[in-house]
Amino acid sequence: MVGLRSHSASATRWVSLLVATEVVAAGFAYAALPSPYLLAAFVVGIAYALLARRVLTVSATAAGAAQGVVGVTAGSYLTRTTLRAVGAHVLPIATVSILTVVLSVVAGLVLARFSRVDRSTAAFGMIAGGAAGIISLSRELGADARLVAVMQYVRVLIIVAVTPLIAIGIFGMRRATGGPASGALWSGHGALYVGATVCAGIWVARRLRLPGGTILGPMLCAAAVSLLYRPLVAPIPVGVADAAFAVIGLDVGLRFTVAALRQAGQMLPRSIATILCMLVISAVFGVGLAAATHVSMLDGYLATTPGGLTAVIALAVGGRTDTSFIVSVQVIRTFLMLAATPAIARWLATSRSRGS
């Protein structure tokens, strides 16, 4: 009987969250904000996490499915023309990606210098991209995975909160009216395309052991379909895309609990200050990338945000942006970050032993 009451109370809370998200999203849509469901769910989720006594978390299955939908949406934007454009500017894209890796390590070392946390933990906490993969790797490489997780998700939280403000307020971002994510509210063909591509992508990601496979696997499969035979790409039903964006917003917002703030302790203000500095420097990288590749400064900025891949892609899909360019640069940067993490760990361990 007690268990039944608990389930009923939990269901009531979830229904209330979803209703609140729908209401706030309607207001954001009326204001013509990009990705209104992502932003609304984020606002509602963080408000609940800070004010409510009972903790709610998005299930791993729901979060994985939502990331898969966003991956398919993003991958569907890739075309042969985009690949040629990225290939023509591979040098500035690679340079910005490498500079972001360096920026992450330097930020971690600075944070370690001014807070009570070891260098490996601080560096992994500041690495920009692939939060789930970085947290998993940090356990294997001797860092404090608990603190790494707090710093990584605080970074994602700040990016989700700040990026729309900068994109809309400074770069004049507006809501998109076309693209693969602008199908009908519901479409059997579109739903079948999304479902099949998500399942195939996750299966491939598991076989290849891709970090962040729930988004990267479906993204790569959708990109392959788009590049090999474009007519197979179906518009993503608006209802499916909005639901996925809402789940992602809630997944991020609900993590920002009072307990998480206490866990971070005195390190949190220094972490936030470091992350904000990273955002500013990354924005400078984005302006330079825009100048070198002749894309808009908005596209350059979104392509170089220090992490928050899923949320940034969701925002780009909902706005008037060169989504394929943004996706390409973000994915290249994420893979580079994850590939460089073991080498960074070895370097930190070596320098620490020499210092001792």
MORAGI-V552388 format. One record per pair of residues at least 6 apart in sequence whose C-alpha atoms are under 8 Angstrom apart, sorted by sequence separation. I is the first residue (numbers start at 1). J is the second residue. D is the distance in whole Angstrom. If there is no record, write none. Layout:
BEGIN
I/J/D + I/J/D
END
This chain:
BEGIN
49/55/7 + 112/118/6 + 113/119/8 + 138/144/7 + 139/145/5 + 167/173/5 + 168/174/7 + 205/211/8 + 210/216/8 + 226/232/7 + 290/296/6 + 291/297/8 + 316/322/8 + 317/323/6 + 29/36/6 + 49/56/8 + 86/93/8 + 112/119/5 + 127/134/8 + 138/145/6 + 183/190/8 + 206/213/7 + 210/217/7 + 225/232/7 + 226/233/6 + 261/268/7 + 290/297/5 + 305/312/8 + 316/323/6 + 28/36/5 + 205/213/5 + 225/233/7 + 136/145/8 + 205/214/7 + 290/299/7 + 26/36/7 + 109/119/6 + 112/122/6 + 124/134/7 + 135/145/6 + 138/148/7 + 287/297/6 + 290/300/5 + 302/312/7 + 313/323/8 + 316/326/8 + 25/36/5 + 108/119/7 + 111/122/6 + 112/123/8 + 124/135/8 + 202/213/6 + 205/216/7 + 222/233/8 + 286/297/7 + 289/300/6 + 290/301/8 + 25/37/5 + 28/40/7 + 108/120/8 + 201/213/8 + 202/214/6 + 205/217/5 + 288/300/8 + 109/122/7 + 135/148/6 + 201/214/8 + 204/217/6 + 286/299/8 + 287/300/6 + 313/326/8 + 25/39/7 + 108/122/5 + 109/123/6 + 124/138/7 + 135/149/6 + 203/217/8 + 286/300/4 + 287/301/7 + 302/316/7 + 313/327/7 + 22/37/7 + 25/40/5 + 108/123/4 + 201/216/8 + 202/217/5 + 285/300/8 + 286/301/4 + 21/37/7 + 24/40/5 + 25/41/8 + 107/123/7 + 108/124/7 + 201/217/4 + 202/218/6 + 285/301/8 + 286/302/7 + 106/123/8 + 108/125/7 + 121/138/8 + 135/152/8 + 200/217/8 + 201/218/4 + 286/303/7 + 22/40/8 + 105/123/5 + 108/126/5 + 131/149/8 + 200/218/7 + 201/219/7 + 283/301/5 + 286/304/5 + 21/40/5 + 104/123/7 + 105/124/8 + 107/126/7 + 108/127/8 + 124/143/8 + 198/217/8 + 199/218/8 + 201/220/7 + 282/301/8 + 285/304/7 + 286/305/8 + 21/41/5 + 198/218/5 + 201/221/5 + 105/126/7 + 131/152/6 + 197/218/6 + 200/221/7 + 283/304/7 + 309/330/7 + 104/126/5 + 105/127/7 + 120/142/8 + 121/143/5 + 125/147/7 + 131/153/7 + 282/304/6 + 283/305/7 + 299/321/6 + 303/325/7 + 309/331/8 + 21/44/6 + 104/127/5 + 120/143/6 + 121/144/6 + 125/148/4 + 282/305/6 + 298/321/7 + 299/322/6 + 303/326/4 + 20/44/7 + 104/128/6 + 121/145/7 + 124/148/6 + 125/149/7 + 197/221/6 + 282/306/7 + 299/323/8 + 302/326/6 + 303/327/7 + 118/143/8 + 125/150/8 + 126/151/7 + 127/152/8 + 197/222/6 + 304/329/7 + 101/127/7 + 121/147/7 + 122/148/7 + 125/151/5 + 126/152/7 + 279/305/7 + 299/325/8 + 300/326/7 + 303/329/6 + 304/330/7 + 17/44/7 + 101/128/7 + 121/148/6 + 125/152/5 + 279/306/7 + 295/322/8 + 299/326/6 + 303/330/6 + 307/334/8 + 17/45/8 + 100/128/7 + 278/306/7 + 126/155/8 + 193/233/7 + 193/234/6 + 194/236/7 + 190/234/5 + 189/234/7 + 190/235/6 + 191/236/7 + 190/236/5 + 191/237/7 + 190/237/6 + 187/236/8 + 191/240/8 + 187/237/6 + 184/235/8 + 186/237/5 + 183/235/5 + 184/236/8 + 185/237/5 + 186/238/7 + 182/235/6 + 183/236/5 + 184/237/5 + 185/238/5 + 186/239/6 + 180/234/7 + 181/235/6 + 182/236/7 + 183/237/5 + 184/238/6 + 185/239/5 + 186/240/8 + 180/235/5 + 181/236/5 + 182/237/7 + 183/238/6 + 185/240/8 + 179/235/8 + 180/236/6 + 181/237/7 + 182/238/6 + 181/238/6 + 181/241/7 + 248/310/8 + 249/311/8 + 248/311/7 + 245/314/7 + 133/211/5 + 132/211/8 + 133/212/6 + 132/212/7 + 130/211/7 + 130/212/6 + 157/252/6 + 215/310/8 + 156/252/8 + 157/253/7 + 153/252/8 + 157/256/8 + 77/179/8 + 153/255/8 + 154/256/8 + 77/180/7 + 76/180/7 + 73/180/6 + 73/181/6 + 150/260/7 + 150/263/8 + 151/264/8 + 150/264/7 + 216/331/8 + 147/263/8 + 147/264/7 + 151/268/8 + 155/272/8 + 158/275/8 + 42/160/8 + 154/272/8 + 151/271/7 + 155/275/6 + 159/279/8 + 72/194/7 + 69/194/7 + 72/197/7 + 173/298/7 + 72/198/7 + 171/297/7 + 71/198/8 + 171/298/6 + 211/338/8 + 69/198/7 + 68/198/5 + 167/298/7 + 65/198/8 + 68/201/8 + 68/202/8 + 33/168/8 + 167/302/8 + 181/317/7 + 181/318/8 + 34/173/8 + 163/302/8 + 34/174/6 + 35/175/7 + 33/174/6 + 34/175/4 + 176/317/8 + 32/174/7 + 33/175/6 + 34/176/7 + 176/318/5 + 32/175/6 + 71/214/8 + 72/215/8 + 75/218/8 + 76/219/8 + 175/318/6 + 176/319/4 + 177/320/8 + 71/215/5 + 75/219/4 + 79/223/8 + 175/319/4 + 176/320/5 + 70/215/7 + 71/216/6 + 74/219/6 + 75/220/6 + 78/223/6 + 174/319/5 + 175/320/6 + 176/321/8 + 68/214/5 + 69/215/8 + 71/217/8 + 72/218/5 + 73/219/7 + 75/221/7 + 76/222/5 + 77/223/7 + 159/305/8 + 173/319/6 + 174/320/6 + 67/214/6 + 68/215/5 + 71/218/5 + 72/219/5 + 75/222/5 + 76/223/6 + 79/226/6 + 80/227/6 + 159/306/8 + 173/320/7 + 67/215/5 + 68/216/8 + 71/219/4 + 72/220/8 + 75/223/4 + 78/226/7 + 79/227/6 + 159/307/8 + 160/308/7 + 173/321/8 + 65/214/7 + 68/217/8 + 69/218/8 + 70/219/8 + 71/220/8 + 72/221/8 + 73/222/8 + 76/225/8 + 77/226/8 + 78/227/7 + 126/275/7 + 159/308/6 + 163/312/8 + 64/214/5 + 68/218/6 + 72/222/5 + 76/226/6 + 64/215/8 + 68/219/7 + 71/222/8 + 72/223/8 + 75/226/8 + 116/267/7 + 156/307/7 + 160/311/6 + 164/315/8 + 115/267/6 + 155/307/8 + 156/308/5 + 160/312/7 + 155/308/8 + 115/270/7 + 114/270/8 + 76/233/7 + 111/270/7 + 111/271/7 + 73/236/7 + 111/274/7 + 107/274/6 + 107/275/8 + 69/240/8 + 70/241/7 + 107/278/7 + 69/241/7 + 70/244/7 + 104/278/8 + 69/244/6 + 70/245/8 + 103/278/7 + 131/307/8 + 66/243/8 + 67/244/7 + 129/306/7 + 130/307/7 + 66/244/4 + 128/306/5 + 129/307/4 + 130/308/8 + 65/244/8 + 66/245/7 + 128/307/5 + 129/308/7 + 130/309/8 + 129/309/7 + 66/247/6 + 67/248/7 + 66/248/7 + 100/282/7 + 63/247/6 + 62/247/7 + 63/248/7 + 63/251/7 + 58/247/7 + 96/285/6 + 58/250/7 + 58/251/5 + 96/289/7 + 57/251/7 + 58/254/8 + 93/289/7 + 57/254/6 + 92/289/6 + 56/254/7 + 57/255/7 + 55/254/8 + 92/292/7 + 92/293/8 + 141/342/7 + 55/257/8 + 89/292/8 + 38/242/8 + 41/245/8 + 42/246/8 + 45/249/7 + 46/250/8 + 49/253/7 + 89/293/6 + 129/333/7 + 130/334/6 + 134/338/7 + 137/341/8 + 141/345/7 + 37/242/6 + 41/246/5 + 45/250/5 + 49/254/5 + 129/334/5 + 133/338/7 + 137/342/8 + 37/243/8 + 40/246/7 + 41/247/7 + 42/248/8 + 43/249/8 + 44/250/7 + 45/251/8 + 46/252/8 + 47/253/8 + 48/254/7 + 49/255/7 + 50/256/7 + 100/306/7 + 128/334/8 + 35/242/8 + 38/245/5 + 39/246/8 + 41/248/8 + 42/249/4 + 45/252/8 + 46/253/4 + 49/256/6 + 50/257/5 + 97/304/8 + 130/337/8 + 134/341/8 + 37/245/6 + 38/246/5 + 41/249/5 + 42/250/5 + 45/253/4 + 46/254/5 + 49/257/5 + 50/258/6 + 96/304/8 + 129/337/7 + 130/338/7 + 37/246/5 + 38/247/8 + 40/249/7 + 41/250/5 + 42/251/8 + 44/253/7 + 45/254/5 + 46/255/8 + 49/258/7 + 128/337/7 + 129/338/8 + 35/245/7 + 38/248/7 + 39/249/7 + 42/252/7 + 43/253/7 + 46/256/6 + 127/337/7 + 38/249/5 + 42/253/5 + 46/257/8 + 37/249/8 + 41/253/7 + 42/254/8 + 124/341/8 + 21/246/8 + 120/345/7 + 120/348/6 + 119/348/7 + 120/349/8 + 97/329/8 + 100/333/8 + 97/332/7 + 98/333/8 + 101/336/8 + 93/329/7 + 97/333/5 + 101/337/6 + 98/336/8 + 71/310/8 + 74/313/7 + 86/325/7 + 97/336/7 + 105/344/8 + 70/310/7 + 82/324/7 + 86/328/8 + 67/310/7 + 70/313/7 + 74/317/7 + 82/325/7 + 70/314/7 + 73/317/8 + 79/324/8 + 77/323/7 + 78/324/5 + 77/324/5 + 74/323/7 + 75/324/8 + 74/324/7 + 75/327/8 + 74/327/7 + 38/311/8 + 38/314/7 + 38/315/8 + 35/314/7 + 35/315/5 + 34/315/6 + 35/317/8 + 35/318/5 + 34/318/5 + 35/319/7 + 34/319/5
END
